[in-house]
Amino acid sequence: MAARAMADLTAHYCLLVGHGLVNMTARLKHLRGEPPYPRASDGYAAAVESPPFTEHGAWLAMNKDSAKELRKDAAATGKPELVELAALLVKLEQNETWRAIVGRRNTEFHRMRPQTIDGGVPQVNPWVQYSEETDEHEASWQMDFGNPLNPYTPDVAQLVDDSEVALDALVGTMVQWARGWQRALVALNVTQTPNQAGK
């Protein structure tokens, strides 16, 4: 039980740090108020354009969609330093073990977890969408208990291994990211005072 708890905590905080890296990188490119790349999703645009400390609708998750938009946004700036930062996070997101802990978190924290079912967490989402969202109405969802829940018992040794590999991948990314961050700041001239920048 202790090993499982430590593995889950390690994976959880790895993901939190990953979320932070994505958001810092996305916002860095827009410190001077430039809009995001053309055809950016509403969620990505909100994340880079919302004022600091905005609580809702302004936070990117470290996932495939965010990494894809980050790469396009960096390419649109034409600055190699920003492209390099985005590439680091794309590479981390594509790491198989990283995706494994993301998938595990999605299963264990974003779906119904009936504690009375033997075997652990269900792998099937019991929520079923019954109507699409329209201008007048929100989408409607219902819980369908007719679906098999397919509970499973995680392999604790695999959880521990995955959390260690994910942590190592994150640390390696952060070391390179910190160096790239400094280069990106210089490339954007945000390390200069207004007088130094001639403003």
WODASUL-V339559 format. One record per residue. RES is the residue in one small letter. PSI is psi as a letter, one per 40 degrees, with the letter a starting at -180 (none if undefined). Layout:
BEGIN
res:RES psi:PSI
res:RES psi:PSI
END
This chain:
BEGIN
res:m psi:d
res:a psi:d
res:a psi:d
res:r psi:d
res:a psi:d
res:m psi:d
res:a psi:d
res:d psi:d
res:l psi:d
res:t psi:d
res:a psi:d
res:h psi:d
res:y psi:d
res:c psi:d
res:l psi:d
res:l psi:d
res:v psi:d
res:g psi:d
res:h psi:d
res:g psi:d
res:l psi:d
res:v psi:d
res:n psi:d
res:m psi:d
res:t psi:d
res:a psi:d
res:r psi:d
res:l psi:d
res:k psi:e
res:h psi:f
res:l psi:d
res:r psi:e
res:g psi:e
res:e psi:i
res:p psi:i
res:p psi:i
res:y psi:i
res:p psi:i
res:r psi:e
res:a psi:i
res:s psi:i
res:d psi:d
res:g psi:d
res:y psi:d
res:a psi:d
res:a psi:d
res:a psi:d
res:v psi:e
res:e psi:e
res:s psi:i
res:p psi:i
res:p psi:i
res:f psi:e
res:t psi:h
res:e psi:d
res:h psi:h
res:g psi:e
res:a psi:f
res:w psi:h
res:l psi:i
res:a psi:i
res:m psi:g
res:n psi:a
res:k psi:d
res:d psi:d
res:s psi:d
res:a psi:d
res:k psi:d
res:e psi:d
res:l psi:d
res:r psi:d
res:k psi:d
res:d psi:d
res:a psi:d
res:a psi:d
res:a psi:d
res:t psi:d
res:g psi:e
res:k psi:h
res:p psi:d
res:e psi:d
res:l psi:d
res:v psi:d
res:e psi:d
res:l psi:d
res:a psi:d
res:a psi:d
res:l psi:d
res:l psi:d
res:v psi:d
res:k psi:d
res:l psi:d
res:e psi:d
res:q psi:e
res:n psi:h
res:e psi:d
res:t psi:d
res:w psi:d
res:r psi:d
res:a psi:d
res:i psi:d
res:v psi:d
res:g psi:d
res:r psi:d
res:r psi:d
res:n psi:d
res:t psi:d
res:e psi:e
res:f psi:e
res:h psi:e
res:r psi:i
res:m psi:h
res:r psi:g
res:p psi:h
res:q psi:e
res:t psi:e
res:i psi:h
res:d psi:h
res:g psi:e
res:g psi:b
res:v psi:h
res:p psi:i
res:q psi:e
res:v psi:h
res:n psi:h
res:p psi:e
res:w psi:h
res:v psi:h
res:q psi:h
res:y psi:e
res:s psi:i
res:e psi:i
res:e psi:h
res:t psi:i
res:d psi:d
res:e psi:d
res:h psi:i
res:e psi:i
res:a psi:i
res:s psi:i
res:w psi:i
res:q psi:i
res:m psi:h
res:d psi:h
res:f psi:e
res:g psi:e
res:n psi:i
res:p psi:h
res:l psi:d
res:n psi:f
res:p psi:i
res:y psi:i
res:t psi:h
res:p psi:i
res:d psi:h
res:v psi:d
res:a psi:d
res:q psi:d
res:l psi:d
res:v psi:d
res:d psi:d
res:d psi:d
res:s psi:d
res:e psi:d
res:v psi:d
res:a psi:d
res:l psi:d
res:d psi:d
res:a psi:d
res:l psi:d
res:v psi:d
res:g psi:d
res:t psi:d
res:m psi:d
res:v psi:d
res:q psi:d
res:w psi:d
res:a psi:d
res:r psi:d
res:g psi:d
res:w psi:d
res:q psi:d
res:r psi:d
res:a psi:d
res:l psi:d
res:v psi:d
res:a psi:d
res:l psi:e
res:n psi:f
res:v psi:e
res:t psi:e
res:q psi:i
res:t psi:i
res:p psi:d
res:n psi:d
res:q psi:d
res:a psi:e
res:g psi:f
res:k psi:none
END
